[in-house]
Amino acid sequence: MAKLELIIPDSLYEQFQIALTLNKNSLDEVGEQIIAAYVSDSFMQAAKNLSVNNTPKPVTPVIHYDQNYAKANRKIPAWVHRPKQNNHRIIKAFLQIESEKGVVLLDELVKRCSNKVDYPGTFVTDFRGNFAQMKTDSSNSHGKVFITNGDIVEIWSEVYESVDRYRYEFLNSVEEDSMRKTITDEMVISSYEIAKKVYEGKIGRTEGKLEIAQKTGMNEGSAGDFITNFMAMIDGQKYTRTLNTFATRFYLESIKKDYGEAVFKNAIRAVTEHVKYYNALGHGNLNSIQAVIDDLI
């Protein structure tokens, strides 16, 4: 299959994207229809011209084979092992927000990459410049990874598989994890009470994370994970950062005691989905976490 590159005004491109959405067509389908219609019309016009002895000069179509197209697919396997690199940090920030909220807004990605105190593992000195370099496949760019649709940021479909393949490695990059302290049982117990306050709207997520870190000495990244996982358990949603066995059991038992059987079932579902997610990564099985689930249901 050949790839055809077009340069059109931004306003026309935005209108075209809206039209695709309204008609539920893909870019490839519409492009093929337009080109097929153009070729058909051209041949018909050429036939008419021949009939009046006005033979047109043959036109050879120019198709650009762009060596830079989707070049991030070649780079992502290297980026994933460079946690201090800006490309790595921006992708990691995107995946963190996506795992927390499901949808990534540009403003939230900017904040996650611009706050060195709260998010040292995703801090980027020049976010705007680096992000712009990850939205294009031009010859001097880092490589296109992201597209924006209004305020929403998404992974470009051409490189989605590459990002998804290394999702676990990006989310658990060594630089941040190597700075984490051992999580004690006392830290877990304190984190639960503070996560409850976040869920109940008494304090915000950032405030809760900082309170856990200040009260227990837990790394801020881990503190944020405990809050995120607690919220996921309450809602019955899969989470991607693993809690240790004691933390998982304590959170499940405490949720059942504090919020009742229905919410406890949500929490069991969330932990079950996490176990399935982790086991599918090929890094081993969470047998001890599964044993907790089996013991409590």
PAGU-877816 format. One record per atom (N, C-alpha, C, O): x, y, z. Coordinates in pm, whole numbers, padded with zeros to 5 digits, always signed. Layout:
BEGIN
XYZ
...
This chain:
BEGIN
+00085-00119+00000
+00000+00000+00000
+00089+00125+00000
+00187+00131+00074
+00055+00222-00082
+00132+00345-00089
+00077+00447+00010
-00042+00444+00043
+00162+00535+00057
+00121+00643+00146
+00131+00774+00069
+00230+00798+00000
+00032+00858+00080
+00026+00984+00007
+00023+01098+00107
-00065+01102+00194
+00118+01190+00096
+00125+01303+00189
+00065+01427+00124
+00098+01460+00010
-00023+01496+00196
-00087+01618+00147
-00058+01733+00241
-00047+01713+00362
-00046+01851+00188
-00032+01973+00267
-00153+02060+00239
-00170+02108+00127
-00238+02080+00341
-00359+02159+00324
-00368+02259+00439
-00305+02238+00543
-00446+02367+00423
-00461+02465+00530
-00519+02400+00656
-00598+02306+00649
-00477+02453+00773
-00525+02399+00901
-00676+02404+00912
-00738+02309+00961
-00738+02515+00867
-00883+02528+00879
-00956+02422+00798
-01057+02367+00842
-00904+02394+00676
-00965+02291+00593
-00948+02154+00656
-01039+02071+00651
-00831+02130+00716
-00807+02001+00781
-00902+01979+00897
-00955+01870+00915
-00926+02085+00979
-01018+02074+01092
-01160+02043+01045
-01229+01960+01104
-01203+02112+00934
-01336+02085+00880
-01345+01942+00828
-01448+01876+00842
-01237+01896+00767
-01233+01760+00713
-01245+01658+00825
-01317+01558+00810
-01176+01680+00938
-01185+01589+01053
-01327+01582+01108
-01376+01475+01145
-01394+01700+01113
-01532+01703+01161
-01622+01623+01068
-01707+01546+01112
-01600+01642+00935
-01681+01569+00836
-01661+01419+00850
-01757+01342+00838
-01537+01375+00875
-01510+01232+00894
-01588+01178+01013
-01645+01070+01007
-01588+01255+01122
-01660+01213+01243
-01809+01203+01220
-01874+01107+01261
-01864+01306+01152
-02008+01307+01126
-02052+01190+01040
-02159+01132+01061
-01969+01156+00941
-02005+01050+00848
-01951+00913+00889
-01975+00812+00822
-01878+00912+01002
-01822+00786+01054
-01737+00715+00949
-01743+00593+00933
-01656+00795+00879
-01563+00741+00781
-01422+00749+00834
-01393+00828+00924
-01334+00665+00779
-01193+00676+00812
-01124+00760+00706
-01174+00774+00594
-01008+00815+00742
-00931+00896+00648
-00895+00815+00524
-00900+00866+00413
-00858+00687+00544
-00818+00603+00431
-00934+00580+00335
-00916+00583+00213
-01054+00556+00391
-01171+00530+00306
-01202+00650+00218
-01221+00637+00097
-01207+00768+00279
-01241+00889+00205
-01132+00923+00104
-01160+00961-00009
-01005+00908+00148
-00895+00937+00057
-00900+00849-00067
-00878+00896-00178
-00929+00720-00046
-00937+00627-00159
-01052+00664-00252
-01038+00658-00374
-01166+00704-00194
-01281+00743-00276
-01250+00867-00361
-01284+00873-00479
-01186+00965-00297
-01153+01089-00368
-01056+01063-00482
-01074+01112-00593
-00952+00983-00453
-00852+00955-00556
-00912+00874-00670
-00885+00899-00787
-00997+00774-00634
-01061+00692-00737
-01150+00778-00827
-01152+00761-00949
-01224+00871-00765
-01311+00960-00844
-01230+01051-00935
-01266+01075-01050
-01119+01100-00880
-01033+01188-00958
-00973+01114-01079
-00970+01167-01190
-00926+00991-01054
-00869+00912-01163
-00974+00884-01270
-00946+00897-01390
-01094+00846-01228
-01201+00816-01322
-01237+00938-01406
-01251+00928-01528
-01252+01052-01341
-01285+01176-01412
-01174+01216-01509
-01201+01262-01619
-01052+01196-01466
-00938+01232-01552
-00935+01148-01679
-00911+01200-01788
-00961+01016-01665
-00961+00929-01782
-01077+00963-01876
-01063+00958-01999
-01190+00998-01817
-01305+01035-01902
-01275+01163-01978
-01310+01175-02096
-01212+01259-01912
-01178+01385-01979
-01074+01361-02087
-01078+01422-02194
-00980+01271-02058
-00877+01241-02157
-00939+01178-02282
-00899+01208-02394
-01037+01091-02261
-01106+01028-02374
-01178+01132-02460
-01178+01123-02582
-01240+01230-02394
-01308+01336-02468
-01210+01418-02551
-01236+01454-02666
-01095+01448-02488
-00994+01526-02559
-00940+01452-02680
-00913+01513-02784
-00923+01320-02667
-00874+01241-02779
-00971+01244-02896
-00931+01241-03013
-01100+01250-02864
-01201+01247-02970
-01197+01371-03056
-01248+01371-03168
-01137+01478-03006
-01125+01601-03088
-00979+01628-03123
-00938+01742-03144
-00902+01519-03129
-00761+01525-03166
-00679+01621-03079
-00587+01688-03124
-00717+01624-02954
-00641+01709-02862
-00580+01619-02756
-00622+01622-02640
-00483+01540-02795
-00426+01441-02706
-00348+01508-02593
-00254+01583-02619
-00385+01484-02470
-00314+01548-02359
-00177+01484-02336
-00153+01369-02371
-00089+01561-02279
+00042+01508-02244
+00027+01415-02123
-00045+01447-02028
+00094+01303-02127
+00083+01211-02014
+00134+01275-01885
+00235+01346-01884
+00061+01250-01778
+00099+01305-01647
+00134+01188-01555
+00054+01098-01532
+00252+01193-01503
+00296+01089-01410
+00269+01135-01267
+00326+01234-01222
+00182+01063-01194
+00154+01105-01056
+00278+01094-00969
+00358+01002-00983
+00293+01190-00879
+00407+01192-00789
+00361+01144-00651
+00278+01207-00587
+00415+01034-00608
+00383+00978-00477
+00507+00986-00389
+00613+00936-00426
+00494+01047-00273
+00607+01064-00183
+00614+00947-00084
+00520+00921-00009
+00725+00880-00085
+00748+00775+00013
+00834+00837+00125
+00955+00851+00110
+00770+00871+00233
+00835+00948+00340
+00906+00855+00437
+00842+00776+00506
+01038+00866+00441
+01117+00783+00532
+01090+00819+00678
+01118+00739+00768
+01036+00939+00701
+01013+00984+00838
+00876+00942+00891
+00847+00962+01009
+00793+00885+00806
+00656+00853+00846
+00655+00752+00961
+00712+00643+00951
+00589+00791+01071
+00577+00706+01191
+00714+00659+01242
+00729+00546+01288
+00813+00748+01233
+00948+00709+01275
+00958+00683+01426
+01053+00620+01472
+00861+00732+01502
+00863+00707+01647
+00856+00557+01678
+00901+00514+01783
+00799+00479+01587
+00795+00333+01607
+00936+00276+01621
+00956+00177+01692
+01032+00339+01554
+01171+00292+01563
+01240+00346+01688
+01340+00290+01733
+01187+00455+01743
+01255+00522+01853
+01203+00482+01991
+01277+00482+02089
+01075+00447+01999
+01013+00419+02128
+01085+00308+02205
+01100+00321+02327
+01131+00198+02140
+01203+00094+02216
+01328+00147+02284
+01372+00092+02385
+01387+00254+02231
+01503+00315+02296
+01460+00414+02402
+01520+00420+02510
+01357+00492+02373
+01309+00591+02471
+01270+00527+02603
+01292+00584+02710
+01210+00408+02595
+01156+00346+02716
+01266+00317+02819
+01237+00305+02938
+01390+00305+02774
+01501+00276+02865
+01577+00401+02906
+01683+00392+02968
+01522+00519+02872
+01589+00645+02905
+01495+00735+02985
+01441+00832+02931
+01475+00704+03112
+01375+00776+03192
+01404+00924+03213
+01315+00999+03253
+01527+00967+03188
+01559+01109+03201
+01534+01187+03072
+01541+01309+03070
+01504+01116+02965
+01482+01180+02835
+01341+01241+02830
+01246+01183+02882
+01331+01357+02766
+01203+01428+02762
+01093+01347+02695
+00979+01348+02740
+01125+01277+02586
+01025+01196+02516
+00965+01092+02611
+00843+01072+02616
+01053+01027+02686
+01009+00925+02784
+00917+00988+02887
+00811+00932+02919
+00955+01102+02938
+00879+01165+03047
+00741+01211+03001
+00643+01201+03075
+00733+01262+02879
+00603+01309+02829
+00510+01189+02806
+00393+01194+02842
+00562+01082+02747
+00480+00962+02727
+00438+00906+02862
+00322+00866+02880
+00529+00902+02958
+00497+00850+03090
+00388+00933+03157
+00295+00878+03216
+00398+01065+03147
+00297+01153+03205
+00161+01128+03142
+00059+01123+03211
+00160+01112+03008
+00035+01083+02938
-00028+00954+02991
-00147+00950+03021
+00052+00849+03002
+00000+00719+03045
-00047+00723+03191
-00144+00657+03226
+00022+00800+03274
-00021+00814+03413
-00160+00877+03421
-00249+00826+03489
-00177+00989+03349
-00306+01058+03353
-00415+00970+03291
-00527+00966+03342
-00382+00901+03183
-00479+00813+03118
-00524+00703+03215
-00642+00670+03221
-00429+00647+03291
-00465+00540+03384
-00546+00593+03501
-00626+00519+03560
-00527+00721+03535
-00599+00781+03647
-00739+00827+03607
-00835+00810+03683
-00751+00885+03488
-00875+00953+03452
-00940+00902+03324
-01055+00935+03296
-00870+00823+03247
-00928+00769+03124
-00908+00858+03003
-00885+00808+02893
-00918+00989+03022
-00900+01086+02914
-00792+01184+02955
-00786+01226+03070
-00705+01220+02861
-00594+01310+02891
-00622+01447+02830
-00630+01462+02708
-00638+01546+02916
-00656+01684+02870
-00519+01751+02860
-00430+01723+02940
-00504+01840+02761
-00376+01905+02739
-00330+01981+02862
-00213+01975+02899
-00421+02054+02928
-00384+02131+03046
-00328+02041+03156
-00233+02080+03225
-00385+01923+03172
-00338+01831+03276
-00201+01774+03240
-00118+01752+03328
-00179+01750+03111
-00048+01701+03067
+00058+01808+03088
+00170+01778+03130
+00023+01933+03060
+00116+02045+03083
+00155+02051+03230
+00272+02063+03264
+00055+02043+03318
+00081+02051+03461
+00167+01934+03508
+00259+01952+03588
+00137+01815+03459
+00211+01695+03502
+00358+01704+03460
+00446+01649+03526
+00385+01772+03350
+00522+01781+03299
+00593+01911+03340
+00708+01933+03305
+00523+01995+03415
+00580+02126+03450
+00598+02146+03600
+00646+02251+03643
+00561+02047+03680
+00569+02059+03825
+00681+01968+03878
+00661+01849+03901
+00798+02028+03897
+00914+01949+03937
+00903+01897+04080
+00962+01794+04113
+00828+01968+04165
+00816+01929+04305
+00725+01807+04320
+00762+01709+04384
+00605+01815+04260
+00509+01706+04276
+00533+01590+04181
+00503+01475+04214
+00590+01619+04062
+00608+01514+03961
+00751+01518+03903
+00769+01547+03785
+00850+01490+03986
+00989+01497+03937
+01018+01398+03824
+01103+01425+03739
+00948+01285+03824
+00975+01182+03723
+00919+01214+03586
+00951+01146+03489
+00834+01319+03576
+00778+01357+03446
+00805+01505+03415
+00745+01561+03323
+00893+01567+03492
+00921+01709+03469
+01003+01728+03342
+01103+01660+03319
+00957+01823+03258
+01026+01854+03133
+01050+02005+03130
+00957+02083+03147
+01174+02045+03110
+01209+02187+03114
+01131+02269+03012
+01072+02371+03047
+01130+02225+02888
+01056+02296+02783
+00947+02204+02729
+00963+02143+02624
+00837+02195+02802
+00732+02102+02760
+00676+02141+02623
+00665+02056+02535
+00640+02267+02605
+00575+02309+02480
+00659+02274+02359
+00608+02222+02260
+00789+02304+02366
+00877+02276+02253
+00890+02127+02226
+00883+02084+02111
+00909+02049+02332
+00925+01905+02314
+00795+01838+02270
+00796+01746+02188
+00683+01885+02324
+00554+01828+02285
+00526+01856+02137
+00475+01770+02065
+00559+01978+02093
+00541+02012+01952
+00623+01920+01863
+00579+01883+01754
+00743+01883+01910
+00829+01793+01834
+00775+01650+01828
+00819+01570+01746
+00679+01619+01917
+00620+01486+01921
+00482+01483+01857
+00404+01390+01877
+00452+01588+01780
+00325+01595+01707
+00347+01602+01556
+00253+01626+01481
+00470+01580+01513
+00500+01588+01371
+00607+01487+01334
+00688+01447+01418
+00607+01447+01208
+00710+01357+01156
+00807+01431+01064
+00873+01368+00982
+00815+01561+01076
+00909+01636+00994
+01051+01586+01018
+01077+01522+01120
+01141+01615+00926
+01273+01552+00927
+01351+01575+01056
+01425+01488+01100
+01335+01693+01118
+01413+01723+01237
+01337+01700+01368
+01387+01734+01475
+01218+01643+01360
+01136+01624+01479
+01177+01498+01555
+01250+01414+01503
+01128+01487+01679
+01153+01365+01756
+01078+01246+01696
+01124+01132+01704
+00964+01275+01637
+00878+01168+01583
+00738+01184+01638
+00719+01208+01757
+00640+01170+01550
+00501+01194+01590
+00449+01082+01680
+00452+00965+01642
+00403+01120+01799
+00344+01027+01894
+00202+01070+01929
+00114+00985+01950
+00179+01201+01936
+00052+01254+01985
-00026+01328+01878
+00031+01384+01784
-00158+01327+01894
-00245+01415+01819
-00334+01485+01920
-00360+01432+02029
-00382+01604+01886
-00472+01676+01974
-00605+01695+01903
-00611+01727+01784
-00710+01675+01978
-00847+01695+01928
-00914+01792+02023
-00976+01752+02121
-00902+01921+01992
-00949+02022+02085
-00859+02022+02208
-00738+02041+02196
-00917+02002+02325
-00840+01999+02449
-00790+01859+02484
-00718+01842+02583
-00826+01759+02405
-00793+01620+02435
-00666+01577+02361
-00650+01604+02242
-00577+01510+02433
-00454+01456+02374
-00471+01306+02359
-00519+01239+02451
-00430+01252+02244
-00441+01109+02218
-00311+01057+02156
-00234+01135+02099
-00288+00927+02167
-00175+00864+02098
-00214+00846+01952
-00322+00796+01922
-00126+00886+01862
-00150+00870+01718
-00164+00721+01687
-00085+00639+01734
-00263+00686+01608
-00293+00545+01581
-00176+00470+01519
-00162+00350+01541
-00091+00540+01443
+00021+00473+01375
+00129+00424+01472
+00207+00335+01438
+00133+00481+01592
+00235+00438+01688
+00174+00383+01817
+00245+00354+01913
+00041+00369+01818
-00027+00325+01941
+00026+00189+01987
+00050+00170+02106
+00043+00095+01896
+00089-00039+01934
+00225-00034+02003
+00248-00105+02100
+00314+00051+01951
+00448+00061+02010
+00442+00116+02151
+00511+00066+02241
+00361+00219+02172
+00347+00276+02306
+00282+00174+02400
+00328+00155+02513
+00176+00110+02352
+00104+00015+02436
+00192-00105+02473
+00180-00159+02583
+00279-00145+02382
+00368-00259+02409
+00460-00232+02528
+00494-00323+02603
+00499-00105+02544
+00591-00069+02651
+00523+00010+02762
+00589+00079+02841
+00390+00001+02768
+00314+00077+02868
+00366+00051+03010
+00390+00146+03086
+00383-00076+03045
+00427-00110+03181
+00564-00049+03211
+00585+00005+03319
+00656-00059+03116
+00792-00007+03137
+00792+00145+03155
+00865+00198+03238
+00709+00215+03075
+00701+00360+03092
+00645+00396+03229
+00699+00482+03298
+00538+00329+03268
+00473+00361+03396
+00559+00324+03516
+00543+00381+03624
+00649+00229+03498
+00732+00182+03609
+00880+00208+03582
+00964+00125+03615
+00910+00321+03522
+01048+00349+03483
+01142+00351+03604
+01103+00391+03714
+01265+00308+03582
+01361+00281+03689
+01398+00406+03766
+01415+00400+03887
+01413+00519+03698
+01460+00639+03765
+01374+00674+03886
+01426+00701+03994
+01243+00673+03867
+01153+00708+03977
+01146+00595+04079
+01152+00619+04200
+01134+00473+04030
+01118+00360+04122
+01241+00340+04210
+01229+00297+04324
+01360+00372+04157
+01482+00351+04233
+01489+00444+04353
+01563+00418+04448
+01412+00554+04349
+01414+00649+04459
+01308+00615+04565
+01303+00680+04669
+01224+00516+04539
+01115+00486+04631
+01166+00415+04755
+01259+00334+04749
+01103+00446+04866
+01140+00382+04991
+01056+00256+05011
+00951+00240+04950
+01105+00168+05097
+01028+00049+05131
+00897+00091+05197
+00896+00174+05287
+00787+00032+05150
+00657+00066+05204
+00629-00021+05326
+00617-00143+05314
+00620+00039+05443
+00594-00035+05566
+00443-00048+05588
+00363+00023+05527
+00405-00139+05679
+00264-00157+05710
+00205-00029+05770
+00089+00004+05744
+00284+00042+05850
+00236+00165+05911
+00207+00271+05804
+00110+00346+05815
+00291+00277+05702
+00268+00371+05591
+00136+00339+05521
+00060+00429+05486
+00112+00210+05500
-00011+00166+05431
-00134+00208+05511
-00230+00261+05454
-00131+00185+05640
-00247+00216+05725
-00276+00367+05723
-00391+00408+05713
-00170+00447+05734
-00189+00592+05730
-00239+00638+05594
-00324+00727+05585
-00185+00577+05487
-00224+00618+05352
-00372+00593+05327
-00437+00670+05257
-00425+00486+05385
-00566+00453+05365
-00656+00563+05423
-00752+00605+05359
-00625+00608+05543
-00707+00711+05607
-00704+00841+05528
-00804+00912+05518
-00588+00873+05472
-00577+00997+05394
-00645+00981+05259
-00708+01075+05210
-00633+00862+05197
-00702+00837+05069
-00853+00849+05088
-00922+00896+04998
-00904+00807+05203
-01046+00821+05232
-01086+00969+05230
-01192+01004+05176
-01003+01053+05287
-01035+01197+05291
-01039+01255+05150
-01120+01343+05121
-00952+01205+05063
-00954+01251+04924
-01083+01208+04857
-01150+01289+04792
-01118+01081+04873
-01242+01027+04813
-01366+01101+04862
-01458+01127+04785
-01367+01134+04990
-01484+01199+05049
-01486+01350+05027
-01574+01419+05077
-01387+01400+04950
-01387+01540+04912
-01338+01636+05019
-01356+01757+05006
-01276+01584+05124
-01229+01671+05233
-01098+01740+05195
-01070+01851+05241
-01018+01674+05112
-00894+01733+05061
-00877+01691+04915
-00942+01597+04870
-00790+01761+04842
-00765+01727+04702
-00659+01619+04689
-00594+01582+04786
-00642+01568+04567
-00545+01460+04543
-00403+01504+04577
-00330+01433+04647
-00365+01622+04528
-00228+01668+04553
-00204+01689+04701
-00100+01653+04754
-00302+01749+04768
-00291+01770+04912
-00280+01636+04985
-00201+01622+05079
-00359+01539+04941
-00355+01407+05003
-00220+01339+04983
-00164+01280+05075
-00169+01349+04862
-00039+01289+04832
+00071+01349+04920
+00155+01277+04975
+00070+01480+04931
+00171+01547+05013
+00155+01513+05160
+00253+01500+05233
+00030+01499+05204
+00007+01464+05345
+00060+01324+05376
+00120+01302+05481
+00038+01230+05284
+00091+01095+05305
+00243+01099+05313
+00304+01039+05401
+00305+01172+05219
+00451+01180+05214
+00507+01244+05341
+00605+01196+05397
+00443+01352+05385
+00493+01422+05503
+00469+01343+05631
+00553+01343+05721
+00356+01275+05640
+00320+01203+05762
+00394+01071+05776
+00428+01030+05887
+00419+01003+05663
+00478+00869+05669
+00620+00859+05617
+00690+00763+05648
+00665+00959+05539
+00796+00950+05477
+00793+00874+05345
+00898+00851+05284
+00673+00836+05300
+00659+00764+05174
+00696+00856+05057
+00670+00977+05062
+00757+00801+04953
+00785+00877+04831
+00654+00933+04773
+00552+00865+04775
+00658+01056+04722
+00535+01119+04672
+00473+01041+04556
+00351+01036+04542
+00559+00980+04473
+00506+00900+04363
+00425+00783+04414
+00316+00756+04364
+00479+00713+04514
+00407+00600+04574
+00280+00647+04643
+00177+00582+04636
+00288+00761+04711
+00171+00816+04780
+00059+00842+04680
-00058+00813+04707
+00095+00898+04565
-00006+00922+04461
-00066+00793+04410
-00185+00787+04379
+00017+00688+04400
-00033+00558+04354
-00135+00500+04452
-00236+00444+04409
-00111+00514+04582
-00203+00461+04681
-00340+00529+04671
-00444+00465+04681
-00338+00660+04650
-00465+00733+04635
-00536+00691+04508
-00656+00665+04508
-00461+00683+04398
-00520+00643+04270
-00581+00504+04279
-00692+00481+04231
-00509+00411+04341
-00559+00274+04352
-00682+00265+04443
-00774+00189+04416
-00682+00344+04550
-00798+00346+04639
-00922+00393+04562
-01029+00331+04571
-00908+00501+04486
-01020+00553+04409
-01068+00451+04305
-01188+00436+04282
-00973+00380+04244
-01008+00276+04146
-01084+00162+04213
-01180+00111+04157
-01041+00123+04331
-01111+00017+04404
-01255+00057+04436
-01348-00022+04418
-01272+00177+04483
-01407+00225+04516
-01499+00218+04394
-01616+00182+04404
-01442+00254+04277
-01522+00259+04153
-01525+00126+04078
-01598+00112+03980
-01447+00028+04125
-01443-00101+04056
-01369-00097+03924
-01400-00173+03833
-01268-00008+03914
-01194+00010+03790
-01052-00047+03801
-00991-00043+03908
-01001-00098+03691
-00864-00152+03687
-00763-00042+03721
-00779+00072+03677
-00660-00076+03796
-00548+00015+03818
-00421-00056+03772
-00420-00178+03756
-00313+00020+03750
-00194-00038+03688
-00071-00042+03778
+00026-00110+03746
-00075+00028+03890
+00040+00026+03981
+00011-00073+04094
-00090-00062+04163
+00100-00169+04113
+00075-00279+04206
+00101-00238+04352
+00203-00177+04383
+00007-00273+04439
+00025-00260+04583
+00082-00392+04636
+00059-00498+04577
+00155-00386+04747
+00205-00511+04802
+00091-00591+04865
-00022-00543+04874
+00121-00712+04907
+00017-00802+04955
-00055-00747+05078
-00177-00751+05086
+00023-00696+05175
-00039-00642+05296
-00132-00525+05260
-00244-00517+05310
-00084-00435+05174
-00163-00317+05136
-00292-00358+05067
-00398-00301+05094
-00284-00456+04978
-00403-00501+04906
-00506-00557+05003
-00624-00521+04997
-00461-00644+05093
-00555-00704+05190
-00612-00597+05283
-00732-00594+05310
-00525-00508+05333
-00572-00406+05426
-00674-00314+05361
-00776-00281+05421
-00646-00272+05238
-00738-00183+05167
-00872-00253+05144
-00978-00193+05165
-00869-00377+05101
-00994-00450+05074
-01076-00468+05201
-01196-00442+05202
-01011-00513+05307
-01083-00535+05432
-01138-00404+05488
-01249-00400+05540
-01060-00298+05478
-01102-00168+05532
-01216-00109+05450
-01308-00049+05506
-01212-00126+05320
-01321-00077+05234
-01451-00149+05268
-01557-00088+05275
-01442-00279+05289
-01562-00355+05326
-01619-00305+05458
-01741-00291+05472
-01532-00278+05555
-01576-00232+05687
-01634-00091+05679
-01734-00061+05744
-01571-00004+05600
-01611+00137+05598
-01723+00169+05500
-01802+00261+05523
-01732+00092+05389
-01825+00130+05282
-01928+00022+05246
-02015+00046+05163
-01918-00094+05307
-02020-00195+05286
-01991-00294+05175
-01891-00283+05103
-02080-00392+05162
-02061-00505+05072
-02056-00465+04926
-01974-00518+04850
-02142-00373+04883
-02150-00336+04741
-02018-00273+04696
-01966-00308+04590
-01966-00181+04775
-01839-00116+04738
-01723-00215+04749
-01629-00210+04670
-01732-00305+04846
-01629-00409+04859
-01622-00494+04731
-01513-00529+04686
-01738-00526+04674
-01740-00602+04549
-01674-00523+04436
-01605-00581+04352
-01695-00392+04435
-01625-00307+04338
-01474-00321+04355
-01400-00335+04258
-01430-00316+04480
-01287-00323+04509
-01228-00457+04466
-01120-00463+04408
-01302-00566+04494
-01257-00699+04450
-01245-00703+04298
-01148-00758+04245
-01342-00644+04229
-01337-00641+04083
-01215-00562+04033
-01149-00604+03938
-01187-00450+04097
-01072-00368+04057
-00941-00445+04074
-00856-00443+03986
-00926-00512+04188
-00802-00588+04214
-00792-00706+04116
-00683-00737+04067
-00903-00771+04088
-00904-00882+03992
-00860-00835+03855
-00781-00903+03788
-00910-00720+03812
-00871-00665+03682
-00723-00628+03681
-00655-00643+03579
-00674-00578+03794
-00531-00545+03803
-00446-00671+03788
-00344-00670+03718
-00486-00778+03854
-00412-00904+03845
-00409-00954+03700
-00304-00997+03651
-00522-00948+03632
-00528-00990+03491
-00435-00903+03406
-00361-00953+03321
-00440-00773+03431
-00355-00678+03357
-00207-00712+03377
-00131-00723+03280
-00167-00729+03503
-00026-00754+03532
+00019-00889+03476
+00126-00898+03416
-00061-00992+03495
-00024-01126+03447
-00004-01129+03296
+00079-01204+03246
-00081-01045+03224
-00072-01043+03078
+00054-00974+03028
+00088-00984+02910
+00125-00903+03117
+00244-00828+03075
+00365-00919+03053
+00461-00881+02985
+00360-01038+03110
+00471-01130+03092
+00583-01111+03192
+00694-01160+03171
+00556-01038+03303
+00658-01016+03405
+00639-01109+03525
+00696-01085+03631
+00561-01213+03508
+00529-01303+03618
+00383-01288+03658
+00310-01206+03601
+00340-01365+03755
+00201-01362+03801
+00192-01311+03944
+00280-01336+04026
+00084-01239+03973
+00061-01188+04107
-00014-01293+04190
-00129-01274+04229
+00053-01403+04217
-00011-01514+04287
-00053-01476+04429
-00158-01518+04476
+00031-01397+04497
-00002-01360+04635
-00123-01269+04641
-00202-01276+04736
-00140-01182+04541
-00256-01094+04536
-00381-01175+04501
-00488-01151+04556
-00367-01271+04411
-00479-01357+04377
-00523-01438+04499
-00642-01462+04519
-00425-01478+04579
-00458-01555+04700
-00539-01469+04797
-00628-01520+04865
-00509-01339+04804
-00586-01247+04889
-00730-01240+04841
-00824-01245+04920
-00748-01227+04709
-00882-01221+04651
-00959-01348+04686
-01073-01343+04732
-00896-01463+04662
-00961-01591+04687
-00999-01607+04834
-01101-01668+04865
-00919-01553+04922
-00943-01567+05064
-01060-01479+05111
-01130-01512+05207
-01080-01365+05042
-01179-01269+05089
-01318-01283+05024
-01417-01234+05078
-01323-01350+04911
-01455-01362+04845
-01530-01488+04892
-01641-01514+04847
